Amino acid sequence: MDEAVGDLKQALPCVSESPVINVEVHLRCNSTAKKEEIKLSVVKLLNRHNIVFGDYTWTEFDDAFLSRNVQSVSIVDTELKVKERQPIDLSKCTLALHVFQLNEEGPSSENLEEESENIIAANHWVLPAVEFHGLWESLVYDVEVKSHLLDYVTTTLLFSDKNVDSNLIAWNRVVLLHGPPGTGKTSLCKALAQKLTIRLSCRYQYGQLIEINSHSLFSKWFSESGKLVTKMFQKIQELIDDKEALVFVLIDEVESLTAARNACRAGTEPSDAIRVVNAVLTQIDQIKRHSNVVILTTSNITEKIDMAFVDRADIKQYIGPPSTAAIFKIYLSCLEELMKCQIIYPRQQLLTLRELEMIGYVENNVSKLSLLLSEISRKSEGLSGRVLRKLPFLAHALYIQTPTVSVEGFLQALSLVVDKQFEERKKLSTCIG
């Protein structure tokens, strides 16, 4: 038996254990250089700097060709591959280079004309887009949400490439992110679309993101037939027909589907409403058959999500309020940005939570400010990511109001504005009650 197992292991192909490190190369908007030339120059750069500690970005180069054509070279998402902060030897890793240029045109509107009314049915971006640049990195989660979503789409494409029979093994290309408002669900969908467009740039020339206007779709159109829904999805189908494009369809607040069905059953909406909802579900079933489309959806009210839709979702990921550790990372990124812009001056090195843990949270001259930030993070629990990102601005506006401030002064102001946030919440809930 052991001999048979040994023979089987020898017969299996050898799988490389070296981690795949992703390197994103952001081209200047005026660059016309060939991607292969860019990649060769970037490999030379990485050969000269082959030891890194986690994510790292180069924005200045001693190579004239790179300086002329490249905005930045970034080693990204290393925390998804290397759990602890330790040196990464790039020479022992498999490097995946992703070369891209950002589209600067901004969103366009998909309008549908019906009699005298012009309905904005969706917003449309060509990816990767300038306005989503850096959005993926700004989103902080405790569980491995990001890596799970990336792995999901990778497996989806693999199964499509290998022509796996979807009647035997089912997958629908549908992602559902659910949880309370302000936790970054919509931002994560947009960031995921941007990230995947960059990661799959060797396969698709560009991405398309269509954000359906749910409120228009599920309120204004109930007095009409399902033909407007069909019109909108015909436009989406035209995008999908271009096999050089990776298409993302984003439906925000998908629980509106449920609201429509319930209103119809209760007799408060015309029967045409249910036909509109069914038309949406039918159209989703049509487009998900294509290998170059991913359907991204969000919901704020988990218990009201339509089960007809839930059954279609491959991934149902809960996105909750950030924990203390995530809040610390969010604040740390805000402080780094303010130090870079010299609003916080002079620059001081702050320790990460991992580094604080390694020294046993002992207070000294090096750790003092980082421990204060940790305490502010602890008392910020319960605030959404959306609110947390506003607090550094409010701290400066309410308690500082000078061109520059020390790290210590800023942390004191941040602590005050967190207290104020909870006081205002308490007053608001008292008034509502």
C-alpha positions in Angstrom: 0.0 0.0 0.0 2.8 2.5 1.0 4.7 1.7 -2.2 1.5 2.4 -4.2 1.1 5.7 -2.5 4.7 6.5 -3.2 4.4 5.7 -6.8 1.3 7.9 -7.0 3.1 10.9 -5.5 5.9 10.5 -8.0 3.4 10.4 -10.8 1.8 13.7 -9.7 3.2 16.9 -11.1 5.5 18.9 -8.8 3.8 22.0 -7.3 6.1 24.9 -6.6 6.0 26.0 -3.0 7.5 29.4 -3.7 4.9 32.2 -2.9 3.5 34.3 -5.8 4.3 37.9 -5.2 2.2 40.4 -7.1 4.0 43.5 -8.5 1.8 46.3 -9.9 3.4 48.6 -12.4 1.5 51.9 -12.9 2.4 53.5 -16.2 2.4 57.2 -16.7 -0.6 58.4 -18.8 1.6 59.5 -21.7 3.7 56.3 -21.8 3.7 54.5 -25.1 6.3 51.9 -24.2 5.7 48.2 -24.9 4.7 46.2 -21.8 7.5 43.6 -22.4 10.1 46.4 -22.3 8.6 47.7 -19.1 8.6 44.3 -17.5 12.3 43.7 -18.4 13.3 47.0 -16.7 11.1 46.3 -13.7 12.7 42.8 -13.3 16.1 44.5 -13.3 14.9 46.9 -10.6 13.7 44.0 -8.4 16.9 42.1 -8.9 18.8 45.1 -7.4 16.4 45.3 -4.5 15.4 41.8 -3.9 14.9 41.8 -0.1 11.7 43.6 1.1 9.7 43.7 4.3 6.1 43.5 3.2 4.4 45.8 0.8 6.7 48.4 -0.8 6.4 51.1 -3.5 9.1 52.7 -5.7 8.2 56.2 -7.1 11.7 57.3 -8.0 14.1 55.3 -10.3 17.7 55.5 -11.2 16.7 54.1 -14.6 15.9 56.8 -17.2 13.5 54.5 -19.1 11.5 53.7 -15.9 11.5 57.4 -14.9 10.1 58.4 -18.2 7.4 55.7 -18.4 6.5 54.5 -14.9 4.6 56.3 -12.2 5.2 53.6 -9.6 6.2 50.0 -9.0 4.4 48.4 -6.0 4.8 45.0 -4.3 1.3 44.5 -3.0 -0.8 42.2 -0.8 2.2 40.4 0.7 0.2 40.0 4.0 -2.0 37.6 2.0 1.0 35.4 1.4 3.3 36.1 4.3 1.4 36.2 7.6 4.2 37.6 9.8 6.4 40.6 9.1 9.7 39.0 7.9 12.1 39.5 5.1 10.9 38.4 1.7 13.5 37.3 -0.7 12.1 38.1 -4.2 14.7 35.9 -5.9 13.0 32.9 -4.2 9.5 33.9 -5.2 7.4 33.7 -8.3 6.9 37.3 -9.5 3.6 38.2 -11.2 4.0 41.5 -13.0 0.9 43.5 -13.8 1.4 46.5 -16.0 -1.5 49.0 -16.3 -2.5 52.6 -17.2 -5.4 54.4 -15.4 -8.4 55.6 -17.3 -9.0 59.3 -16.6 -12.3 59.8 -18.2 -14.5 59.3 -15.2 -18.0 57.6 -15.2 -20.6 57.9 -17.9 -24.3 57.5 -17.4 -26.4 54.8 -19.1 -29.6 56.5 -19.9 -32.9 54.9 -21.0 -35.5 57.0 -22.7 -39.1 56.1 -22.0 -41.7 58.5 -23.5 -40.8 62.0 -22.0 -38.7 60.6 -19.2 -35.0 60.1 -19.3 -34.0 57.5 -16.7 -30.4 57.2 -15.5 -30.3 53.4 -15.3 -26.6 52.9 -14.4 -23.2 54.5 -14.1 -20.4 53.1 -16.3 -16.6 53.1 -15.7 -13.8 51.8 -17.9 -11.3 50.1 -15.6 -8.8 50.6 -14.2 -10.1 54.0 -13.3 -8.3 56.9 -11.6 -11.0 57.4 -9.0 -10.6 53.8 -7.7 -6.8 54.0 -7.5 -5.6 53.0 -4.0 -9.2 52.1 -2.9 -8.3 48.4 -2.4 -5.4 49.2 -0.1 -7.5 51.6 2.0 -10.0 48.9 2.9 -9.1 47.1 6.1 -10.8 43.8 7.3 -10.1 41.4 10.1 -10.8 38.2 8.2 -9.3 37.3 4.9 -12.2 38.8 2.9 -9.9 40.2 0.2 -8.0 37.0 -0.5 -11.2 35.0 -0.5 -12.8 37.2 -3.1 -9.7 37.2 -5.4 -9.5 33.4 -5.1 -13.2 33.0 -5.9 -12.9 34.8 -9.2 -9.6 33.0 -10.1 -11.4 29.6 -9.6 -14.4 30.9 -11.6 -12.1 31.6 -14.6 -10.2 28.3 -14.2 -13.5 26.3 -14.3 -14.6 28.3 -17.3 -11.2 27.7 -19.1 -11.4 24.0 -18.4 -15.0 23.8 -19.7 -16.3 22.3 -16.4 -19.9 21.3 -16.9 -21.9 23.8 -14.9 -24.8 21.3 -14.8 -22.7 19.0 -12.7 -20.7 21.5 -10.7 -22.7 24.8 -10.2 -21.3 28.3 -9.9 -23.1 31.4 -10.8 -20.5 34.2 -10.9 -22.5 36.1 -8.2 -21.0 37.6 -5.1 -23.2 39.0 -2.2 -21.7 41.2 0.4 -24.0 41.9 3.3 -23.8 43.8 6.6 -24.7 47.1 8.3 -24.3 50.4 6.4 -20.9 52.2 6.4 -18.8 49.0 6.4 -17.4 49.5 2.9 -19.4 46.9 0.9 -19.9 49.1 -2.2 -16.3 50.4 -2.0 -15.1 46.8 -1.8 -17.0 45.8 -4.9 -15.5 48.7 -6.8 -12.1 48.0 -5.5 -12.4 44.3 -6.3 -13.4 45.1 -9.9 -10.4 47.5 -10.2 -8.0 45.0 -8.6 -9.1 42.1 -10.8 -8.8 44.2 -14.0 -5.2 44.9 -13.1 -4.4 41.3 -12.0 -5.9 39.9 -15.2 -4.4 42.5 -17.6 -2.5 39.8 -19.5 -5.9 38.2 -20.3 -8.3 41.1 -20.7 -7.3 44.5 -22.2 -9.6 46.5 -19.9 -12.5 46.2 -17.5 -16.0 47.5 -17.5 -18.0 48.3 -14.3 -21.7 48.9 -14.6 -23.3 50.1 -11.3 -27.1 49.7 -11.7 -29.2 52.4 -10.1 -31.3 50.2 -7.8 -33.6 53.1 -6.6 -34.5 53.9 -10.2 -34.9 50.3 -11.1 -37.1 49.3 -8.3 -39.2 52.4 -7.8 -39.7 54.4 -10.9 -40.2 51.5 -13.2 -43.0 49.7 -11.5 -45.6 51.5 -13.6 -43.9 50.3 -16.8 -43.4 46.8 -18.1 -40.2 44.8 -17.9 -39.0 46.1 -21.3 -36.8 48.8 -19.7 -35.0 46.2 -17.7 -34.5 44.2 -20.8 -33.2 47.3 -22.6 -30.6 47.9 -19.8 -29.4 44.4 -19.8 -29.1 44.5 -23.6 -26.6 47.3 -23.2 -24.7 45.2 -20.6 -24.8 42.2 -23.1 -23.1 44.4 -25.7 -20.2 45.0 -23.3 -20.0 41.3 -22.5 -19.8 40.4 -26.2 -16.4 42.1 -26.3 -14.3 39.2 -25.1 -11.3 41.4 -24.5 -13.2 43.1 -21.7 -13.8 41.8 -18.1 -17.3 43.0 -17.1 -18.5 43.7 -13.6 -22.2 44.3 -12.9 -22.8 46.0 -9.5 -26.2 45.9 -7.9 -26.2 47.9 -4.7 -28.9 47.3 -2.0 -30.2 44.2 -3.7 -32.7 43.8 -0.9 -34.8 46.2 -3.0 -35.8 43.0 -4.9 -37.4 41.7 -1.7 -39.2 45.0 -1.1 -40.7 44.8 -4.5 -42.0 41.3 -4.1 -43.4 41.9 -0.6 -45.1 45.1 -1.8 -46.7 43.2 -4.6 -47.9 40.4 -2.4 -49.3 42.9 0.1 -51.2 44.5 -2.8 -49.5 47.9 -2.4 -47.8 47.7 -5.8 -49.2 46.7 -9.2 -48.6 43.2 -10.4 -46.3 44.6 -13.0 -43.7 45.2 -10.2 -43.2 41.5 -9.7 -42.7 41.1 -13.4 -39.9 43.7 -13.3 -38.2 41.9 -10.4 -38.5 38.6 -12.2 -37.1 40.2 -15.3 -34.0 41.3 -13.4 -33.4 37.8 -12.1 -33.9 36.3 -15.5 -31.4 38.7 -17.1 -28.9 37.9 -14.3 -29.3 34.2 -15.2 -28.7 35.0 -18.8 -25.5 37.1 -18.4 -23.9 34.8 -15.8 -23.4 32.2 -18.5 -20.6 34.2 -20.0 -17.0 33.6 -18.8 -16.0 37.3 -18.7 -18.7 38.6 -16.4 -18.9 38.8 -12.5 -22.0 40.0 -10.7 -21.3 42.0 -7.5 -24.1 42.8 -5.1 -24.6 44.3 -1.6 -27.3 44.4 1.0 -27.7 46.4 4.2 -30.7 44.4 5.5 -29.5 40.8 5.7 -32.8 39.3 6.9 -34.7 40.8 4.0 -32.6 39.6 1.1 -34.7 37.7 -1.4 -34.1 34.0 -1.2 -34.5 33.7 -4.9 -31.4 35.8 -5.2 -29.5 34.4 -2.2 -29.7 31.0 -3.9 -27.9 32.4 -6.9 -24.9 33.8 -4.9 -21.8 31.6 -4.8 -20.2 33.7 -2.0 -22.3 35.3 0.8 -19.7 37.3 2.7 -20.6 39.3 5.9 -18.9 42.6 6.2 -19.2 43.9 9.8 -17.8 46.9 11.7 -14.0 46.9 12.1 -12.4 45.4 15.2 -9.9 47.2 17.4 -7.0 45.8 15.3 -8.6 46.9 12.0 -9.3 50.4 13.5 -5.7 50.7 14.5 -4.6 50.0 10.9 -7.1 52.5 9.6 -5.9 55.2 12.0 -2.3 54.3 11.2 -2.8 54.8 7.5 -4.5 58.1 8.1 -1.5 59.3 10.3 1.0 58.2 7.6 -0.9 60.2 5.0 -0.9 63.3 7.2 2.8 62.9 7.9 3.5 62.5 4.2 1.6 65.8 3.6 3.4 67.4 6.5 0.2 68.3 8.3 1.6 66.2 11.1 5.3 67.3 11.5 7.9 66.2 12.3 7.5 62.7 11.0 7.7 60.0 13.7 7.8 56.2 13.4 4.8 54.5 14.9 4.9 50.8 15.8 2.4 48.4 14.3 0.2 46.2 16.6 2.5 43.3 15.7 5.5 45.2 16.9 3.7 46.3 20.1 2.9 42.7 20.8 6.5 41.6 20.3 7.7 44.1 23.0 4.8 43.0 25.3 3.1 46.4 25.1 5.8 47.9 27.4 5.7 51.7 27.4 8.9 53.5 26.6 9.9 56.5 24.5 9.6 54.5 21.2 6.2 52.8 22.0 4.5 55.6 23.9 2.6 57.2 21.0 1.7 53.8 19.4 0.2 52.6 22.8 -1.9 55.9 22.9 -3.1 55.1 19.4 -4.0 51.6 20.5 -6.0 52.9 23.4 -7.9 55.4 21.0 -8.6 52.4 18.7 -10.0 50.4 21.5 -12.5 53.1 22.5 -13.5 53.6 18.9 -15.0 50.2 18.6 -18.5 50.3 17.3 -17.8 53.1 14.8 -18.1 52.2 11.1 -15.2 52.4 8.7 -17.0 55.3 6.9 -17.0 57.3 10.2 -13.5 56.4 11.2 -12.1 57.8 7.9 -13.8 61.2 8.7 -12.4 61.5 12.3 -8.9 62.7 11.4 -10.4 65.5 9.4 -12.8 66.4 12.2 -10.0 66.2 14.8 -8.0 68.8 12.9 -11.1 71.0 12.2 -12.4 71.0 15.7 -9.4 70.9 17.9 -6.2 71.9 16.0 -6.8 74.4 13.2 -3.1 75.1 12.6 -1.0 74.2 9.5 1.1 71.7 11.3 0.8 69.7 14.5 2.9 67.1 16.3 1.9 63.4 16.4 1.2 63.7 20.1 -1.0 66.8 19.6 -2.9 65.1 16.8 -3.6 61.9 18.9 -4.9 64.0 21.7 -7.3 65.7 19.3 -8.3 62.4 17.8 -9.1 61.0 21.2 -11.4 64.1 21.9 -13.2 63.7 18.6 -13.9 60.0 19.3 -15.4 61.0 22.6 -17.5 63.6 20.9 -18.7 61.1 18.3 -20.2 58.9 20.9 -21.7 61.8 22.8 -23.4 63.0 19.7 -24.7 59.4 19.0 -26.1 59.3 22.5 -27.9 62.6 22.1 -29.3 61.6 18.7 -30.6 58.3 20.0 -32.2 60.1 23.0 -34.0 62.6 20.6 -35.2 59.8 18.4 -36.4 57.8 21.4 
